[in-house]
């Protein structure tokens, strides 16, 4: 077995895997300290994502296959020409937290040290930039103090805008175990998420009132005498200014509760818990960071921990949890436009130091354009050559429609990608094939500063290359070959490690013991937390009360309790919140390949409180238009009281390949935090309306189909085992449906079964080839469509028996009961009905349900939902 690291979230789980060609078996690595053998649903499904279907395997210039030599020469020439005519700031790189550290380092070195511009930014700007700025303002550098062991040791965990049960489920499993010994959980989140559902206390605050809440907490700590004044006097600056600032507002529990939309008694409970629990960890993530006040939210959390001395101690720290596998590694090597490599900034001394180390002909003089600014500059024509690496900004950035306009207008776009077709790659003049997970070789750094190896499991397919090598090849073609003459990722890593130690006069980021790793030692590198000393890694920072500031003290900051980024109004009365779901990742270029990950939430949806939906005649399951001033989506309504009144939630994963009308980010306004540049994904004024379709249908085929242009349809593609399910709806007449049927009919020689009911506007057709089911199409203008499950099963067979053929146009197996209840456990494909049956048979707790049904016995991501089903049944019986 080869030990490697998962390519998904910032937990950085170890994986033990073995490949036979492209067939892969894997399990969690029991020896890796981040996960101790656990994996979530996404990591467990990695074997379903390593096939070559849809891969980009050769360099492409336009639609023409090209040699690597020609492709890199063209990229180098166009970048050189653009720089010569318009200056170095006319070019930009947009990179990704899914790159390895070695890749990130190479790209940053080329842009900042040899092109001479800081216009390199990363999609980590979208998730972690506010935490980075808060850390730098408070600690003097981007330093995460804690470690995962603190989650085991804490007596209180506060989740601030962090649905850990879905976004970091392996860590959540650890905290579930800690709850068995009495650990308590408080969730600060407008939504009643799975994390909030099982918490001791859920504070469903109004959107964007986080700073008011945390300021109120600090004021309450002062009233109670719970501030550690000895720690503050010895190690903290700025406390007096913060204390004076709090005195200017009404900080009573009732005033804070009123402003935050909370029950005063619940708020009082939170204040008391925090004051009385020395071992407190606050986990903050996207709900805090993705805001026009993201820096202030982070600083407010850090203030509370600094004032109580809950930092640098076992079980006590503020903990920013990263969203991507190498967001931390990218921050280390200067992947952000606002920093230089090795935690250096743009001060003259740091710039000169880095230029000496690199032997660079020119150094970027000032911070470059942040992500949103970068694409605004592309759209305005100020950036004329753009290289996108391992990310999909045409889907993931706010106001994504304008991003597409920018890409379409850019004179030269290069995309380094794993997949041949993505929303962003559609705009590329040059596409360069990159290695995927399972083929890559390098390092990543997780949320607790732990560096781990990603090791190759299979050979590079086609002509795909490592990202660091692609960058080095272009650098060589630009005339910088000597500085990029690496022959292996180990050489890149050693250079980066040497840089962290170079003229290091107090920077905490230091990997000096790793700077002389031999190739064998690099191959065998065990997970280690930086700073790395001769004695090994460092679990916690600031244990001695020393920070990386000029005076050695942490700095607290007085903060104003800002209101919403943009007020709602009668035209747009709701607050749109976007985010992740349990089993998908980013824009689904990888997880969309795994049918098992499409079971729990198969299509885009909007969560709405029933009280908000009722006046608009929106019912559960109905297609619904979600509109903002920036854009519109059409998705399925989910009515739930877990959603706060006045707020709606829309997942961000679906790209054009899966649901072109269901994309979230074209709706999100491009407002950003003024200090971090991180976009406001958690609050955009919005409204909802029924879609009012006149007909609906579904189409199942063995491969993905592109529906014909010119038809105004809402459609979604849902991967299944052995076929692809396409759901669609329209607002046209019979002519629209007939046009669709003509487009989906393929060969006159096919065996076609057909049923038509003109009164209901229903048509059902099935195409067979050689006795094997090839495609089915069901449409209806009125009435229900049958469940899809049995029809999907038929595609697994090589032929249809008489019973299957007889039931084909009915859509169900004759005499077979239908189960249409939702899938709860994606790993084992266990539906809610099976869990209900187990409960009815006497299973009284989670472990009994798992033993009987296998649900929750693999990755555990579904366990909070099973607990909810158990609780609902208990309440129903009590009534």
C-alpha positions in Angstrom: 0.0 0.0 0.0 1.1 3.5 -0.7 0.5 6.2 1.9 -0.8 9.5 0.5 -3.1 12.3 1.4 -6.7 13.1 0.5 -7.2 15.9 -2.1 -10.3 17.4 -0.6 -10.8 19.6 2.5 -8.2 21.1 4.8 -8.4 18.2 7.3 -5.6 16.5 5.3 -6.6 12.9 5.9 -4.0 10.2 5.3 -4.9 7.5 2.8 -3.4 4.0 2.3 -4.1 3.0 -1.3 -3.1 0.4 -3.9 -3.6 0.7 -7.7 -3.8 -2.0 -10.3 -3.8 0.1 -13.4 -6.7 2.5 -12.9 -8.4 0.2 -10.5 -7.9 1.6 -7.0 -8.5 0.2 -3.5 -8.0 2.5 -0.5 -8.7 3.1 3.1 -8.0 5.7 5.7 -4.4 5.6 6.9 -4.5 4.5 10.5 -1.0 5.9 11.1 -1.8 9.4 9.9 -2.3 11.7 12.9 -5.0 13.9 11.1 -7.5 11.1 10.7 -6.3 7.9 12.4 -7.9 5.8 9.6 -11.2 7.7 9.2 -12.4 9.0 5.8 -15.5 10.9 4.9 -17.8 10.1 2.0 -15.8 12.1 -0.5 -12.5 10.5 0.5 -14.0 7.1 0.5 -15.3 7.5 -3.0 -12.0 8.5 -4.6 -11.6 5.2 -6.4 -14.7 6.2 -8.5 -12.9 9.4 -9.7 -9.6 8.2 -11.1 -10.7 6.9 -14.5 -9.7 8.7 -17.7 -13.2 9.5 -18.9 -13.2 13.2 -19.8 -9.5 13.7 -19.0 -7.3 16.3 -20.8 -4.4 14.1 -22.0 -2.6 16.2 -24.5 -1.8 19.9 -24.9 -4.4 21.7 -27.0 -4.0 25.0 -28.9 -7.6 25.9 -29.7 -9.3 22.7 -30.8 -6.0 21.3 -32.2 -3.8 18.8 -30.4 -0.3 20.2 -30.1 3.2 19.1 -28.9 4.3 20.3 -25.5 7.2 22.2 -27.1 4.8 24.1 -29.3 2.3 24.8 -26.5 4.8 26.1 -24.0 6.6 28.1 -26.7 3.2 29.8 -27.6 2.4 30.5 -23.9 5.9 32.0 -23.3 5.8 34.1 -26.5 2.3 35.5 -25.8 3.2 36.4 -22.2 6.6 38.0 -23.2 4.8 40.0 -25.9 2.1 41.2 -23.6 4.6 42.2 -20.9 6.7 44.1 -23.5 3.8 46.0 -24.8 1.7 46.6 -21.7 4.0 46.0 -18.7 4.2 43.1 -16.2 0.9 44.0 -14.5 -0.9 43.2 -17.8 -0.5 39.5 -17.1 -1.9 37.4 -14.2 -2.0 33.9 -12.7 -5.1 32.6 -10.9 -4.1 29.4 -9.0 -5.7 27.0 -6.5 -5.6 25.4 -3.1 -5.7 22.1 -4.9 -2.2 22.6 -6.2 0.7 21.0 -4.3 3.1 23.2 -2.4 5.8 22.6 -5.0 3.4 23.8 -7.8 2.4 26.8 -5.9 6.0 27.7 -5.2 7.0 27.5 -8.8 4.1 29.7 -10.0 4.7 32.3 -7.3 8.4 32.5 -8.1 7.8 33.0 -11.8 5.3 35.7 -11.4 6.7 37.7 -8.5 10.4 37.2 -9.1 10.9 36.9 -12.8 7.8 38.5 -14.5 7.9 41.2 -11.7 4.2 41.4 -10.9 2.2 40.3 -7.9 -0.8 39.5 -10.0 -0.9 35.9 -8.8 -3.9 35.1 -6.6 -5.6 31.9 -5.5 -9.1 30.6 -5.0 -8.1 30.4 -1.3 -8.9 34.1 -1.5 -12.5 33.0 -1.6 -12.3 31.0 1.6 -9.4 32.0 3.9 -8.2 35.5 3.1 -10.1 37.1 6.0 -8.6 34.7 8.5 -5.1 35.4 7.0 -5.5 39.2 7.6 -7.0 38.7 11.1 -4.0 36.5 12.0 -1.5 39.0 10.7 -3.1 41.9 12.5 -3.3 40.0 15.8 -0.3 37.7 15.7 2.1 39.5 13.3 1.9 36.7 10.7 -0.6 34.2 9.3 -0.2 31.7 12.2 -2.8 29.2 13.2 -2.2 28.5 16.9 -3.9 25.2 17.6 -3.8 21.6 16.5 -6.4 18.8 16.2 -5.5 17.4 19.6 -7.1 20.5 21.0 -10.4 19.3 19.6 -10.1 16.2 21.7 -9.0 18.1 24.9 -11.5 21.0 24.8 -14.4 21.1 27.2 -16.3 23.6 25.0 -16.2 23.9 21.2 -17.8 26.9 19.6 -18.5 26.5 15.9 -18.7 30.0 14.4 -20.1 29.8 10.9 -18.8 26.2 10.6 -21.0 23.2 9.7 -18.3 20.7 10.6 -20.6 17.8 10.3 -20.7 18.3 6.6 -17.6 20.3 5.7 -15.0 18.6 7.9 -16.7 15.4 9.0 -13.6 13.5 10.1 -12.8 16.2 12.6 -16.5 16.1 13.7 -16.2 12.4 14.4 -13.4 13.2 16.9 -15.5 15.8 18.6 -18.5 13.4 18.7 -16.2 11.0 20.6 -15.2 13.9 23.0 -18.8 14.6 23.7 -19.1 11.1 25.2 -16.9 12.4 28.0 -18.8 15.7 28.4 -17.5 18.1 25.8 -20.2 20.7 25.0 -20.9 22.3 21.6 -22.3 25.8 20.8 -23.1 26.6 17.1 -23.3 30.2 15.9 -25.0 30.0 12.5 -28.2 31.4 11.0 -29.0 27.8 9.7 -29.9 24.8 11.9 -27.3 22.7 10.2 -26.5 19.1 11.1 -23.8 20.5 13.4 -26.3 22.7 15.1 -28.9 20.0 15.3 -27.0 18.0 17.8 -25.4 20.9 19.7 -26.0 21.8 23.3 -26.9 25.3 22.1 -27.6 26.8 18.7 -27.5 30.6 18.3 -29.4 31.3 15.1 -28.2 34.9 14.8 -29.3 37.4 12.1 -26.9 37.4 9.2 -23.9 39.6 9.6 -24.3 40.3 13.4 -21.3 38.1 14.4 -19.1 41.1 15.5 -22.0 42.4 17.7 -22.2 38.9 19.3 -18.5 38.5 20.0 -18.2 42.1 21.2 -21.1 41.4 23.5 -19.3 38.3 24.8 -16.1 40.2 25.5 -18.1 42.9 27.3 -19.8 40.1 29.4 -16.4 38.6 30.2 -15.4 42.0 31.6 -18.5 42.3 33.7 -17.9 38.8 35.1 -14.3 39.4 35.9 -13.4 36.5 33.5 -10.7 38.4 31.7 -7.2 37.1 32.4 -5.6 40.4 33.2 -2.3 39.0 34.1 -2.0 37.3 30.7 -3.1 40.5 29.0 -0.6 42.6 30.9 2.2 40.3 30.0 1.4 39.4 26.4 -1.3 41.6 24.8 -1.4 45.1 23.4 -4.5 47.1 22.5 -6.7 45.8 25.3 -7.3 49.2 26.8 -8.6 50.6 23.5 -10.8 47.6 23.0 -12.2 48.0 26.5 -12.9 51.7 26.0 -14.6 51.0 22.6 -17.0 48.5 24.2 -18.0 51.0 26.8 -19.5 53.3 24.1 -22.4 50.9 23.3 -25.1 49.1 25.3 -23.5 45.7 25.8 -26.2 44.3 28.0 -27.4 40.7 27.2 -30.8 42.0 26.2 -29.4 44.7 23.8 -27.0 42.2 22.1 -29.7 39.6 21.9 -32.1 42.1 20.3 -29.5 43.2 17.7 -28.6 39.6 16.9 -32.1 38.3 16.8 -31.5 35.8 19.6 -33.3 34.7 22.8 -31.6 36.6 25.7 -31.7 33.4 27.9 -29.8 31.4 25.2 -27.3 34.2 24.8 -26.8 34.4 28.6 -26.2 30.6 28.5 -23.5 31.0 25.9 -21.8 33.8 27.7 -21.8 31.8 31.0 -20.4 28.7 29.2 -17.6 30.6 27.6 -16.7 32.4 30.9 -16.7 29.2 32.9 -14.8 26.9 30.5 -11.0 27.5 30.4 -10.6 24.8 27.8 -12.5 26.4 24.9 -11.8 26.0 21.2 -13.5 28.3 18.7 -13.6 26.9 15.2 -14.3 29.5 12.6 -14.7 28.9 8.9 -16.6 30.1 5.8 -19.5 31.5 7.7 -17.1 33.9 9.4 -14.6 34.4 6.6 -16.9 34.8 3.6 -18.2 38.2 4.5 -17.6 41.9 3.8 -16.8 42.0 7.5 -14.8 38.8 7.5 -11.6 40.3 9.0 -13.6 42.0 11.8 -15.4 38.7 12.6 -12.0 36.9 12.8 -10.5 39.6 15.0 -13.6 39.6 17.3 -13.0 35.9 17.9 -9.3 36.4 18.5 -10.1 39.2 20.9 -12.1 36.9 23.1 -9.4 34.3 23.2 -6.6 36.7 23.9 -8.5 38.5 26.6 -9.0 35.2 28.4 -5.5 33.8 27.7 -7.1 30.9 25.8 -4.4 30.4 23.3 -1.3 28.3 23.0 -2.7 25.9 25.7 -3.9 22.3 25.3 -7.6 22.4 24.5 -7.8 26.2 24.2 -7.3 28.2 21.0 -9.1 30.1 18.2 -8.9 27.8 15.2 -9.4 28.8 11.6 -10.3 25.7 9.6 -9.3 25.8 5.9 -11.5 24.6 3.1 -9.1 23.2 0.6 -6.4 20.5 0.8 -3.5 22.9 0.4 -4.9 26.3 1.3 -2.3 26.5 4.0 0.6 25.4 1.8 -0.4 28.1 -0.7 -0.4 30.7 2.0 3.1 29.6 3.1 4.7 30.1 -0.4 3.0 33.4 -1.3 0.2 32.1 -3.4 -1.9 35.2 -2.4 -1.4 38.4 -4.3 -0.9 40.3 -1.0 2.1 38.3 0.4 5.5 37.1 -0.6 6.9 33.6 -0.1 7.8 32.2 3.3 5.4 34.6 5.2 7.2 37.7 4.0 5.5 40.9 3.0 6.2 43.7 0.5 8.5 45.7 2.8 11.8 46.7 1.2 13.9 44.3 3.4 11.7 41.3 2.5 11.7 42.1 -1.2 15.4 42.5 -1.2 15.9 39.2 0.7 13.7 37.3 -1.6 15.3 38.8 -4.7 18.8 37.8 -3.4 17.6 34.2 -2.6 16.0 33.7 -6.0 18.6 35.6 -8.0 15.6 37.3 -9.5 16.1 39.9 -12.2 13.1 41.9 -10.9 10.8 41.7 -7.9 7.2 42.7 -7.6 7.1 46.0 -5.8 3.6 46.0 -4.3 0.7 43.6 -3.7 -1.1 42.5 -6.8 -4.8 42.3 -7.6 -7.0 40.1 -5.4 -9.3 37.5 -7.1 -12.4 39.7 -7.7 -10.2 42.7 -8.7 -8.2 40.5 -11.0 -11.2 39.4 -13.1 -12.6 42.9 -13.1 -9.2 44.0 -14.6 -9.5 41.2 -17.2 -12.9 42.4 -18.1 -11.8 46.0 -18.3 -8.8 45.0 -20.6 -6.1 45.9 -18.2 -5.0 42.3 -17.9 -4.5 40.8 -21.3 -2.9 37.4 -20.7 -4.3 35.1 -17.9 -3.2 31.7 -16.8 -5.7 29.7 -14.7 -4.3 26.6 -12.8 -6.4 23.9 -11.2 -9.6 25.9 -10.6 -12.8 26.9 -12.2 -13.5 30.6 -11.7 -16.2 30.7 -14.3 -18.3 28.9 -11.7 -16.7 29.7 -8.3 -16.3 33.4 -8.3 -19.1 35.8 -7.4 -21.0 37.5 -10.3 -19.8 34.5 -12.3 -21.6 35.8 -15.4 -19.2 38.8 -15.5 -16.3 36.4 -15.0 -17.4 34.6 -18.1 -17.6 37.9 -20.0 -14.0 38.7 -18.8 -12.7 35.3 -20.0 -14.4 35.7 -23.3 -12.9 39.1 -23.8 -9.3 38.3 -22.7 -6.9 38.2 -25.7 -5.0 35.1 -24.3 -6.2 32.6 -21.7 -4.2 29.5 -20.7 -5.8 26.8 -18.5 -3.8 24.0 -16.8 -6.4 21.4 -16.1 -7.1 17.7 -15.4 -10.4 17.7 -17.2 -10.8 18.4 -20.9 -14.0 20.4 -20.5 -14.8 22.8 -17.7 -16.7 26.0 -17.6 -13.4 27.9 -17.6 -11.5 25.7 -20.0 -14.2 26.6 -22.6 -12.6 30.0 -22.9 -9.0 28.9 -23.1 -6.8 29.5 -26.1 -4.3 26.9 -24.8 -5.1 24.0 -22.5 -2.3 22.2 -20.7 -2.9 18.7 -19.3 -2.0 18.4 -15.6 -1.6 15.4 -13.3 -4.6 14.5 -11.1 -4.7 13.2 -7.6 -3.2 9.7 -7.6 -0.6 10.8 -10.2 0.8 13.9 -8.4 4.0 13.8 -6.3 4.6 16.5 -3.7 3.4 18.0 -0.4 0.3 19.7 1.1 -0.2 21.4 4.5 -3.4 21.0 6.4 -5.3 23.2 8.8 -3.1 22.4 11.8 0.1 23.3 9.9 0.9 19.6 9.2 2.9 18.9 6.0 2.1 15.6 4.4 3.1 13.8 1.3 0.9 13.2 -1.7 2.4 10.2 -3.5 1.7 8.9 -6.9 -0.4 5.7 -7.1 -0.5 5.2 -10.9 1.4 6.3 -14.0 0.9 9.7 -15.6 -1.8 9.3 -18.3 -1.2 10.5 -21.9 1.1 13.5 -21.9 -0.1 15.0 -18.5 2.6 16.7 -16.5 3.1 18.0 -12.9 2.0 21.6 -12.5 5.4 22.6 -11.2 7.0 21.2 -14.3 4.6 23.0 -16.6 5.4 26.3 -14.9 9.2 25.5 -15.2 8.9 24.6 -18.9 7.2 28.0 -19.6 9.7 29.8 -17.5 12.5 28.2 -19.5 10.9 29.2 -22.7 10.7 32.7 -21.4 14.4 32.7 -20.8 14.6 31.9 -17.1 15.6 28.3 -17.3 18.5 28.4 -14.9 16.3 29.5 -12.0 13.7 26.8 -12.8 16.0 23.8 -13.6 14.4 21.4 -11.1 14.3 17.8 -12.0 12.0 16.5 -9.3 9.5 17.8 -6.7 12.0 17.1 -4.0 14.3 19.7 -5.4 11.5 22.3 -5.5 10.6 21.4 -1.9 14.2 21.7 -0.7 14.5 25.2 -2.3 11.3 26.3 -0.5 12.5 24.8 2.8 15.8 26.7 2.4 13.9 29.9 1.8 12.0 29.6 5.1 15.3 29.5 6.9 17.1 32.1 4.8 17.9 35.2 6.9 15.2 34.2 9.2 15.2 36.6 12.2 12.1 35.5 14.0 9.7 34.3 11.4 7.8 31.3 12.9 7.5 29.6 9.5 10.7 27.7 9.4 11.5 24.3 7.8 15.2 24.4 8.1 15.7 20.7 9.2 13.9 19.7 5.9 16.1 21.9 3.6 18.7 19.1 3.0 16.3 16.1 2.5 17.7 13.5 0.2 15.4 12.2 -2.5 14.9 9.0 -0.4 14.1 11.1 2.7 11.7 13.2 0.8 9.9 10.1 -0.5 9.7 8.8 3.1 8.7 12.1 4.7 6.3 11.6 7.6 3.6 14.1 8.5 5.1 17.0 10.4 3.9 20.3 11.8 5.8 23.5 11.2 7.7 25.2 12.7 10.0 22.2 12.3 12.9 22.0 14.7 15.7 19.5 15.1 13.5 17.8 17.7 10.6 17.5 15.2 7.3 19.4 14.6 5.5 21.9 16.8 1.9 21.2 17.8 1.0 24.6 19.3 2.1 28.1 18.8 2.4 30.9 21.4 2.8 28.6 24.3 5.4 31.0 25.7 3.2 34.1 25.1 5.5 35.3 22.3 4.1 36.4 19.0 5.6 37.4 15.7 5.1 41.1 16.2 7.8 43.8 16.6 7.0 44.0 20.3 6.4 40.3 20.8 2.8 40.9 21.9 -0.5 39.9 20.4 -2.6 42.9 19.3 -6.3 43.2 20.1 -8.3 45.5 17.9 -11.4 47.6 18.7 -14.2 46.7 16.3 -17.4 48.3 15.2 -20.5 46.0 15.1 -21.2 46.3 11.4 -24.6 45.7 9.9 -25.3 43.7 6.7 -23.1 44.2 3.7 -26.2 45.3 1.8 -29.7 45.9 3.2 -32.6 43.8 2.0 -35.6 45.8 0.6 -39.1 45.1 -0.6 -37.9 44.1 -4.0 -35.2 41.7 -2.6 -36.4 40.9 0.9 -34.5 37.7 1.6 -30.8 37.1 2.5 -29.2 34.6 0.2 -26.5 32.4 1.9 -24.4 30.0 -0.2 -22.2 27.1 0.8 -21.4 23.4 0.6 -23.3 20.3 0.9 -22.2 17.0 2.5 -21.0 14.8 -0.3 -19.9 17.3 -3.1 -16.8 19.3 -3.5 -16.3 22.7 -5.2 -17.6 22.6 -8.8 -17.9 18.8 -9.0 -15.2 18.3 -11.6 -14.0 15.4 -9.4 -16.9 14.4 -7.1 -19.4 14.5 -10.0 -17.6 11.4 -11.4 -18.7 9.4 -8.4 -22.4 8.4 -8.6 -22.5 7.5 -4.9 -21.8 11.1 -4.0 -24.8 12.3 -6.0 -27.3 10.3 -4.0 -27.9 12.4 -0.9 -28.5 15.7 -2.8 -28.9 14.8 -6.5 -29.9 18.3 -7.8 -29.5 22.0 -6.9 -32.0 23.2 -4.3 -32.9 26.3 -2.2 -33.8 25.9 1.4 -36.7 28.2 2.4 -38.6 28.6 5.7 -42.3 27.5 5.2 -43.4 31.0 6.4 -41.5 32.6 3.6 -42.6 30.2 1.0 -46.4 30.1 1.8 -47.3 33.6 0.6 -45.5 32.9 -2.7 -47.3 29.6 -3.4 -44.0 27.8 -3.3 -44.3 24.2 -2.1 -41.8 21.5 -1.3 -40.2 20.0 -4.4 -41.4 22.8 -6.7 -39.1 24.4 -9.2 -38.3 27.9 -7.9 -36.6 31.0 -9.3 -34.0 32.6 -7.1 -33.2 36.1 -8.2 -30.8 38.8 -7.1 -29.7 42.0 -8.8 -26.7 40.0 -10.2 -28.4 36.9 -11.6 -31.0 34.2 -11.5 -31.1 30.4 -10.8 -33.9 27.8 -11.1 -33.7 25.1 -8.5 -35.9 22.8 -6.4 -37.5 24.2 -3.3 -36.8 22.5 0.1 -39.1 23.9 2.7 -37.6 23.5 6.2 -37.8 25.2 9.6 -34.1 24.6 9.9 -33.7 27.7 7.7 -34.1 31.1 9.5 -37.1 33.2 8.4 -36.0 35.8 6.0 -33.0 33.8 4.8 -32.5 31.2 2.1 -29.6 28.8 1.4 -28.3 27.8 -2.1 -25.5 25.3 -2.6 -22.6 26.4 -4.8 -21.4 23.1 -6.5 -23.3 22.7 -9.7 -21.5 23.8 -12.9 -22.8 24.0 -16.4 -22.1 20.3 -17.1 -24.5 19.4 -14.4 -27.1 22.2 -14.0 -26.5 25.3 -16.1 -29.6 27.0 -14.5 -28.8 25.9 -11.0 -25.5 27.7 -10.4 -25.3 29.8 -7.3 -22.4 32.2 -7.8 -23.8 34.2 -10.7 -26.3 35.4 -8.1 -23.7 36.5 -5.5 -22.8 40.2 -5.5 -19.1 40.9 -5.9 -18.8 42.7 -2.6 -15.6 42.1 -0.7 -14.0 42.8 2.7 -12.0 46.0 2.2 -8.9 44.5 3.9 -8.9 40.9 2.8 -10.7 41.1 -0.6 -12.7 38.0 0.4 -16.1 38.0 -1.2 -19.5 38.2 0.6 -20.9 34.7 -0.2 -23.1 34.6 2.9 -25.4 37.6 2.3 -26.9 38.9 -0.9 -30.4 40.4 -1.0 -32.6 38.0 -3.0 -36.2 37.0 -3.8 -37.9 33.8 -4.8 -40.8 33.0 -7.2 -42.4 29.8 -8.6 -40.9 28.8 -11.9 -44.3 27.8 -13.3 -43.2 25.1 -15.7 -45.8 23.7 -18.1 -44.2 20.3 -18.5 -41.5 18.2 -17.0 -39.6 15.1 -18.0 -36.5 13.0 -17.6 -34.1 11.3 -20.0 -31.8 8.4 -19.1 -28.9 7.4 -21.3 -25.7 5.5 -21.1 -23.6 8.6 -21.5 -24.0 12.3 -20.8 -26.0 14.2 -23.5 -25.9 17.8 -24.4 -29.4 19.0 -24.8 -30.1 20.9 -28.0 -29.4 24.6 -28.2 -32.4 26.9 -28.8 -34.7 25.2 -26.3 -35.4 27.2 -23.2 -35.2 24.3 -20.7 -34.1 24.0 -17.1 -32.2 20.8 -16.9 -29.9 18.9 -14.5 -27.7 15.9 -15.1 -27.3 13.4 -12.2 -24.6 10.7 -12.6 -25.8 7.1 -11.9 -24.1 3.8 -11.8 -24.0 2.8 -15.5 -25.9 5.7 -16.9 -26.7 9.4 -16.7 -30.1 10.8 -15.5 -31.1 14.1 -17.1 -34.1 15.9 -15.5 -35.7 18.9 -17.3 -38.6 21.2 -17.3 -40.0 23.7 -19.8 -42.5 26.5 -20.1 -43.3 25.9 -23.8 -45.9 23.9 -25.7 -46.0 20.6 -27.4 -43.7 21.9 -30.2 -41.0 22.4 -27.6 -41.4 18.8 -26.4 -41.4 17.5 -29.9 -38.2 19.3 -30.7 -36.6 17.7 -27.7 -37.7 14.2 -28.7 -36.4 14.7 -32.3 -33.0 15.7 -30.9 -32.8 12.6 -28.7 -33.8 10.1 -31.4 -30.6 8.8 -32.9 -30.9 6.0 -35.4 -33.9 5.0 -37.5 -32.9 1.3 -37.2 -33.3 1.3 -33.4 -36.1 -0.6 -31.7 -38.4 2.1 -30.2 -41.1 1.5 -27.7 -43.6 4.4 -27.4 -46.6 5.3 -25.3 -48.6 8.6 -25.7 -51.4 10.1 -23.8 -52.4 13.4 -25.5 -54.9 14.4 -22.8 -52.1 14.4 -20.2 -49.5 15.7 -22.5 -47.5 12.5 -21.7 -45.1 10.8 -24.0 -42.9 7.8 -23.0 -40.3 6.4 -25.3 -37.5 3.8 -25.0 -34.8 3.0 -27.4 -33.2 -0.5 -27.5 -30.1 -1.5 -29.4 -29.4 -5.2 -29.8 -31.9 -6.0 -27.1 -30.1 -3.7 -24.6 -31.7 -0.6 -23.2 -30.0 2.5 -24.6 -32.2 5.5 -23.7 -35.5 6.3 -22.2 -37.5 9.6 -22.3 -40.5 10.4 -20.2 -42.4 13.7 -20.4 -45.6 14.9 -18.9 -47.7 18.1 -19.1 -49.8 17.0 -16.1 -49.6 14.3 -13.6 -46.7 12.6 -11.9 -43.7 11.0 -13.4 -42.6 7.6 -12.1 -39.5 7.2 -9.9 -36.3 6.8 -11.8 -34.6 4.1 -9.7 -35.9 1.0 -11.4 -35.3 2.4 -14.9 -31.7 3.3 -13.8 -31.2 -0.3 -12.7 -32.1 -1.6 -16.1 -29.1 0.0 -17.7 -26.8 -2.4 -15.7 -28.1 -5.4 -17.7 -27.0 -6.6 -21.1 -30.6 -7.3 -22.1 -34.2 -6.9 -21.0 -36.3 -9.9 -20.0 -40.0 -10.0 -20.8 -41.1 -8.6 -17.5 -38.7 -5.7 -17.7 -39.8 -4.9 -21.2 -43.5 -5.1 -20.2 -42.9 -2.6 -17.4 -40.5 -0.3 -19.2 -43.0 2.3 -20.3 -44.9 2.1 -17.0 -41.6 3.0 -15.3 -41.7 0.3 -12.5 -41.2 -3.4 -12.1 -44.5 -5.2 -12.1 -45.5 -6.2 -8.5 -42.4 -4.6 -7.0 -42.9 -2.1 -4.2 -41.3 1.3 -4.8 -39.1 3.1 -2.3 -38.9 6.8 -3.0 -37.7 7.9 0.4 -34.5 10.0 0.4 -31.0 8.5 0.6 -29.4 9.1 4.0 -26.2 7.1 3.8 -24.4 7.6 0.5 -21.7 5.1 1.3 -24.1 2.2 1.7 -27.0 3.6 -0.3 -29.4 3.3 2.7 -32.7 5.2 2.4 -34.7 6.8 5.2 -37.4 4.1 4.9 -34.9 1.4 5.9 -33.8 3.4 8.9 -37.5 3.9 9.8 -38.0 0.2 9.6 -35.1 -0.5 11.9 -36.4 2.0 14.4 -39.8 0.4 14.3 -38.2 -3.0 14.9 -36.7 -1.7 18.1 -33.4 -0.1 17.3 -33.2 2.7 19.9 -29.9 4.4 19.2 -27.3 5.3 16.5 -25.2 2.2 17.0 -28.1 -0.2 16.7 -29.3 1.5 13.5 -25.7 1.2 12.1 -25.5 -2.5 13.0 -28.9 -3.3 11.5 -28.8 -1.2 8.3 -25.0 -0.4 7.9 -26.0 3.3 7.6 -23.4 5.4 9.4 -20.9 2.5 9.7 -18.4 3.6 7.0 -17.5 7.3 6.9 -20.1 8.5 9.5 -21.0 11.7 7.6 -24.7 10.7 7.8 -24.7 10.0 11.5 -26.2 13.5 12.4 -29.0 12.9 10.0 -29.7 9.4 11.5 -29.8 11.0 15.0 -32.3 13.5 13.7 -34.5 10.7 12.4 -34.3 8.9 15.8 -35.3 12.1 17.6 -38.2 12.8 15.2 -39.5 9.3 15.8 -39.2 9.7 19.6 -41.1 13.0 19.5 -43.8 11.5 17.3 -44.3 8.6 19.7 -44.4 10.9 22.7 -47.2 12.9 21.0 
